[in-house]
Amino acid sequence: MISFPNAKINLGLNVVSKRPDGYHNIETVFYPIQLCDALEIVPAKGEKGVFTQTGIPVGEDPQKNLVIKAYNLLKAHYEIPEIDIYLHKAIPFGAGLGGGSADAAFMLKLLNDFAGLHLSVRQLEAYAQSIGADCPFFIQNRPVFAEGTGNIFTPVTVSLKGYYLVLIKPDIHVSTQEAYAHVKPQLPVKSIPDIIQSPVAEWKELLVNDFENSVFVKFPEIEKIKQKLYQTGALYASMSGSGSSVFGIFDRSENLEREFPGCLTYLIPFYASCFR
């Protein structure tokens, strides 16, 4: 069985308060995009299953991959046969695109079908929640307004169909600690669900990612990417999440690979707002 875990972008991101447990409450909209890994599971050829990863390196012990965590999580509760797992990475690591969370969520869904577990959406989301805050998003994989630590979801009506996404990933890693370094939690003046009902061309003055204040100070080259996206005609541009990738939304197809040497550059049409 094979599936294609997709990435997401954040439309706006407000850090609204610090929690007693040391984490932060945020507000953002998660929006799925057509940039995908490939994940395949087959019955194990030997007595024990193997995990094979190809594509973009993720810089970690393969056995610590969230795909393995998802497998071990379900295997601890259900009878699941040994399997061989093949993961091809196309979603950049540490980019704020949710690639690892998507892989884990899609692994849960694959195992549910493969082993005939008949788990409900709510059960799958509960297991995904124990893996990571934004992991449950990829179970239903549709635009949502996310609150709390990014784990409380409310469906939103927003579609970027007909637009084009230019996604830039520089060779920079931004840690979560660096992203939060200069953030001052505060309630937004206008809520993100209200803002995204406006035309995309009006988002530039309204829709913000609070992490940019911290990240741009330490990594001015990321800010320059955002500025260049606007210079080349983006209707809206922003960092995604707390990672180092920056995206621009265009009303036309733009090949900007030459504008961003040394970066991974993707041109992604928006076909639909929801896919599994």
C-alpha positions as CSV (number, residue, x, y, z in Angstrom):
1,M,0.0,0.0,0.0
2,I,1.3,3.4,-0.9
3,S,0.2,7.0,0.1
4,F,1.6,10.5,-0.5
5,P,1.8,12.5,2.7
6,N,1.5,16.2,1.8
7,A,2.9,19.4,3.4
8,K,1.0,22.3,4.8
9,I,1.5,26.0,5.0
10,N,0.5,28.4,7.8
11,L,-1.8,31.3,6.8
12,G,-0.9,33.7,9.6
13,L,0.5,32.7,13.0
14,N,-0.2,34.6,16.2
15,V,1.4,33.7,19.5
16,V,-1.3,34.8,21.9
17,S,-0.2,33.7,25.4
18,K,2.3,31.6,27.4
19,R,0.9,28.6,29.1
20,P,1.7,27.4,32.7
21,D,3.4,24.3,31.2
22,G,5.9,26.5,29.4
23,Y,4.4,26.1,26.0
24,H,2.6,28.8,24.0
25,N,-1.0,29.2,22.8
26,I,-1.1,30.1,19.1
27,E,-3.6,30.8,16.4
28,T,-3.0,29.9,12.8
29,V,-4.7,28.4,9.7
30,F,-3.2,25.1,8.4
31,Y,-3.7,24.8,4.7
32,P,-2.6,21.6,2.8
33,I,-0.4,21.9,-0.3
34,Q,0.5,19.6,-3.1
35,L,4.1,18.9,-2.1
36,C,4.3,15.3,-1.1
37,D,6.5,12.6,0.3
38,A,5.9,8.9,-0.8
39,L,5.2,6.3,1.9
40,E,4.8,2.6,1.1
41,I,4.2,-0.4,3.4
42,V,4.4,-4.0,2.3
43,P,4.5,-7.3,4.2
44,A,8.0,-7.9,5.6
45,K,10.3,-10.0,3.4
46,G,12.1,-11.3,6.5
47,E,11.2,-12.1,10.1
48,K,11.6,-8.4,11.0
49,G,10.5,-5.4,9.1
50,V,13.0,-2.9,7.7
51,F,12.8,0.9,7.2
52,T,14.3,2.4,4.1
53,Q,14.5,6.2,3.6
54,T,15.5,8.0,0.4
55,G,15.3,11.5,-1.0
56,I,16.0,14.6,1.1
57,P,18.1,13.8,4.2
58,V,16.3,14.7,7.5
59,G,19.4,14.7,9.7
60,E,18.3,12.2,12.3
61,D,18.5,8.5,13.3
62,P,16.1,6.7,11.0
63,Q,14.8,4.8,13.9
64,K,13.7,8.1,15.5
65,N,11.6,9.0,12.5
66,L,8.0,9.8,13.3
67,V,6.9,7.1,10.9
68,I,8.5,4.5,13.1
69,K,7.0,6.1,16.2
70,A,3.5,5.9,14.6
71,Y,4.1,2.2,13.7
72,N,5.3,1.3,17.3
73,L,2.4,3.3,18.8
74,L,-0.3,1.2,17.0
75,K,1.7,-2.1,17.3
76,A,1.6,-1.6,21.1
77,H,-2.2,-1.7,21.1
78,Y,-3.1,-3.9,18.1
79,E,-2.0,-7.0,16.3
80,I,-0.1,-5.6,13.4
81,P,2.1,-7.8,11.2
82,E,5.8,-7.1,10.5
83,I,6.1,-4.7,7.5
84,D,8.8,-3.2,5.4
85,I,8.5,0.6,5.2
86,Y,9.8,2.8,2.4
87,L,9.8,6.5,2.8
88,H,10.9,8.9,0.1
89,K,11.3,12.5,1.4
90,A,10.5,15.4,-0.9
91,I,9.2,17.8,1.8
92,P,12.2,19.7,3.2
93,F,13.1,19.1,6.9
94,G,12.8,21.9,9.4
95,A,10.9,24.1,7.0
96,G,7.7,24.8,8.9
97,L,5.8,22.6,6.4
98,G,4.8,19.7,8.7
99,G,6.5,17.0,6.7
100,G,7.3,14.7,9.6
101,S,3.9,15.1,11.1
102,A,2.3,14.3,7.8
103,D,4.4,11.2,7.4
104,A,3.3,10.0,10.8
105,A,-0.4,10.7,10.3
106,F,-0.4,9.0,6.9
107,M,1.3,6.0,8.5
108,L,-1.5,5.7,11.0
109,K,-4.0,5.8,8.2
110,L,-2.1,3.3,6.1
111,L,-1.8,0.9,9.0
112,N,-5.5,1.3,9.8
113,D,-6.4,0.1,6.3
114,F,-3.5,-2.5,6.0
115,A,-4.3,-4.3,9.3
116,G,-8.1,-3.8,9.1
117,L,-8.2,-2.0,12.5
118,H,-11.4,0.0,11.7
119,L,-10.3,3.0,13.7
120,S,-12.5,6.0,13.5
121,V,-11.3,9.5,12.5
122,R,-11.5,10.5,16.1
123,Q,-9.4,7.5,17.3
124,L,-6.8,8.2,14.6
125,E,-6.6,11.9,15.7
126,A,-6.1,10.9,19.3
127,Y,-3.2,8.6,18.4
128,A,-1.8,11.4,16.2
129,Q,-2.1,13.9,19.0
130,S,0.3,11.8,21.1
131,I,2.9,12.0,18.3
132,G,2.9,15.8,17.8
133,A,0.7,18.9,18.1
134,D,0.0,19.4,14.4
135,C,0.0,15.7,13.5
136,P,-3.8,15.3,13.9
137,F,-4.4,17.9,11.2
138,F,-3.2,15.5,8.5
139,I,-5.8,12.9,9.4
140,Q,-8.6,14.8,7.8
141,N,-6.2,17.0,5.8
142,R,-8.4,20.0,5.2
143,P,-8.0,23.7,6.1
144,V,-8.5,24.4,9.8
145,F,-8.2,27.2,12.3
146,A,-5.7,25.8,14.9
147,E,-5.6,27.0,18.5
148,G,-4.0,25.9,21.7
149,T,-0.6,24.5,21.0
150,G,-1.8,24.0,17.4
151,N,-3.9,21.0,18.4
152,I,-7.5,22.4,18.6
153,F,-9.0,22.5,15.2
154,T,-12.1,24.3,13.7
155,P,-12.8,23.9,10.0
156,V,-12.6,27.1,8.0
157,T,-13.9,27.9,4.5
158,V,-11.0,29.2,2.4
159,S,-9.8,28.1,-1.0
160,L,-6.7,29.2,-2.9
161,K,-7.7,27.2,-6.0
162,G,-6.5,29.0,-9.1
163,Y,-3.6,30.6,-7.4
164,Y,0.1,29.5,-7.5
165,L,2.4,28.9,-4.6
166,V,6.1,29.7,-4.9
167,L,7.9,28.0,-2.0
168,I,11.5,28.9,-1.1
169,K,13.6,26.8,1.4
170,P,17.1,28.3,2.1
171,D,19.9,26.2,3.5
172,I,19.1,27.5,7.0
173,H,17.8,25.7,10.1
174,V,15.7,27.7,12.5
175,S,15.2,26.1,15.9
176,T,11.9,26.5,17.9
177,Q,13.9,28.2,20.6
178,E,15.3,30.8,18.1
179,A,11.8,31.4,16.7
180,Y,10.4,32.2,20.1
181,A,13.3,34.2,21.3
182,H,11.9,37.7,20.8
183,V,8.2,36.9,20.5
184,K,5.9,38.9,22.8
185,P,2.6,37.0,23.2
186,Q,-0.4,39.2,22.5
187,L,-4.0,38.9,21.3
188,P,-4.3,39.9,17.6
189,V,-6.3,42.9,16.6
190,K,-8.3,40.9,14.0
191,S,-8.7,37.2,13.9
192,I,-7.1,35.1,11.2
193,P,-10.4,33.4,10.1
194,D,-11.8,36.9,9.5
195,I,-8.8,38.1,7.6
196,I,-8.7,35.2,5.2
197,Q,-12.2,36.0,4.1
198,S,-10.7,39.1,2.5
199,P,-9.2,38.9,-1.0
200,V,-5.6,37.5,-1.0
201,A,-4.3,40.9,-2.3
202,E,-5.4,42.5,1.0
203,W,-3.6,39.9,3.3
204,K,-0.3,41.7,3.0
205,E,-1.3,44.4,5.5
206,L,-3.3,42.2,7.8
207,L,-2.0,38.6,8.0
208,V,1.2,38.3,10.0
209,N,3.4,35.5,11.3
210,D,4.7,36.6,14.8
211,F,7.8,34.4,14.4
212,E,9.2,36.7,11.7
213,N,10.1,39.3,14.3
214,S,12.6,36.9,15.9
215,V,13.7,35.0,12.8
216,F,14.4,38.0,10.6
217,V,16.7,39.5,13.3
218,K,18.9,36.5,13.4
219,F,18.5,35.4,9.8
220,P,18.1,38.6,7.6
221,E,18.5,36.4,4.5
222,I,15.1,34.9,5.2
223,E,13.6,38.4,5.3
224,K,15.3,39.2,2.0
225,I,13.5,36.1,0.4
226,K,10.2,37.5,1.6
227,Q,11.0,40.9,0.1
228,K,12.1,39.5,-3.2
229,L,8.8,37.4,-3.5
230,Y,6.9,40.7,-3.2
231,Q,9.2,42.4,-5.7
232,T,8.5,39.6,-8.2
233,G,4.8,40.0,-7.9
234,A,3.5,37.9,-4.9
235,L,0.1,39.0,-3.7
236,Y,1.1,37.7,-0.2
237,A,4.3,36.3,1.2
238,S,5.2,34.9,4.6
239,M,7.2,32.4,6.6
240,S,5.4,29.1,7.2
241,G,5.2,28.2,10.8
242,S,8.5,28.6,12.7
243,G,10.7,27.0,10.0
244,S,12.9,28.7,7.5
245,S,10.7,28.3,4.4
246,V,9.0,31.3,2.9
247,F,6.1,31.2,0.5
248,G,4.5,33.6,-1.9
249,I,1.0,33.4,-3.4
250,F,0.8,34.5,-7.0
251,D,-2.1,34.9,-9.4
252,R,0.0,33.5,-12.2
253,S,2.6,30.8,-12.7
254,E,6.2,32.1,-11.9
255,N,9.4,30.2,-12.4
256,L,11.7,32.0,-9.9
257,E,14.4,29.4,-9.5
258,R,17.1,31.8,-10.8
259,E,16.1,34.5,-8.3
260,F,16.9,32.2,-5.4
261,P,20.3,30.5,-6.0
262,G,21.3,28.0,-3.3
263,C,17.7,27.5,-2.2
264,L,15.2,24.8,-2.9
265,T,12.5,26.4,-5.0
266,Y,9.1,24.9,-5.7
267,L,6.2,26.1,-7.9
268,I,3.0,24.5,-6.8
269,P,-0.5,25.1,-8.3
270,F,-3.4,25.2,-5.9
271,Y,-5.8,22.6,-7.3
272,A,-8.2,22.2,-4.4
273,S,-8.5,23.0,-0.7
274,C,-8.9,19.5,0.5
275,F,-7.4,16.1,-0.4
276,R,-6.6,13.0,1.5
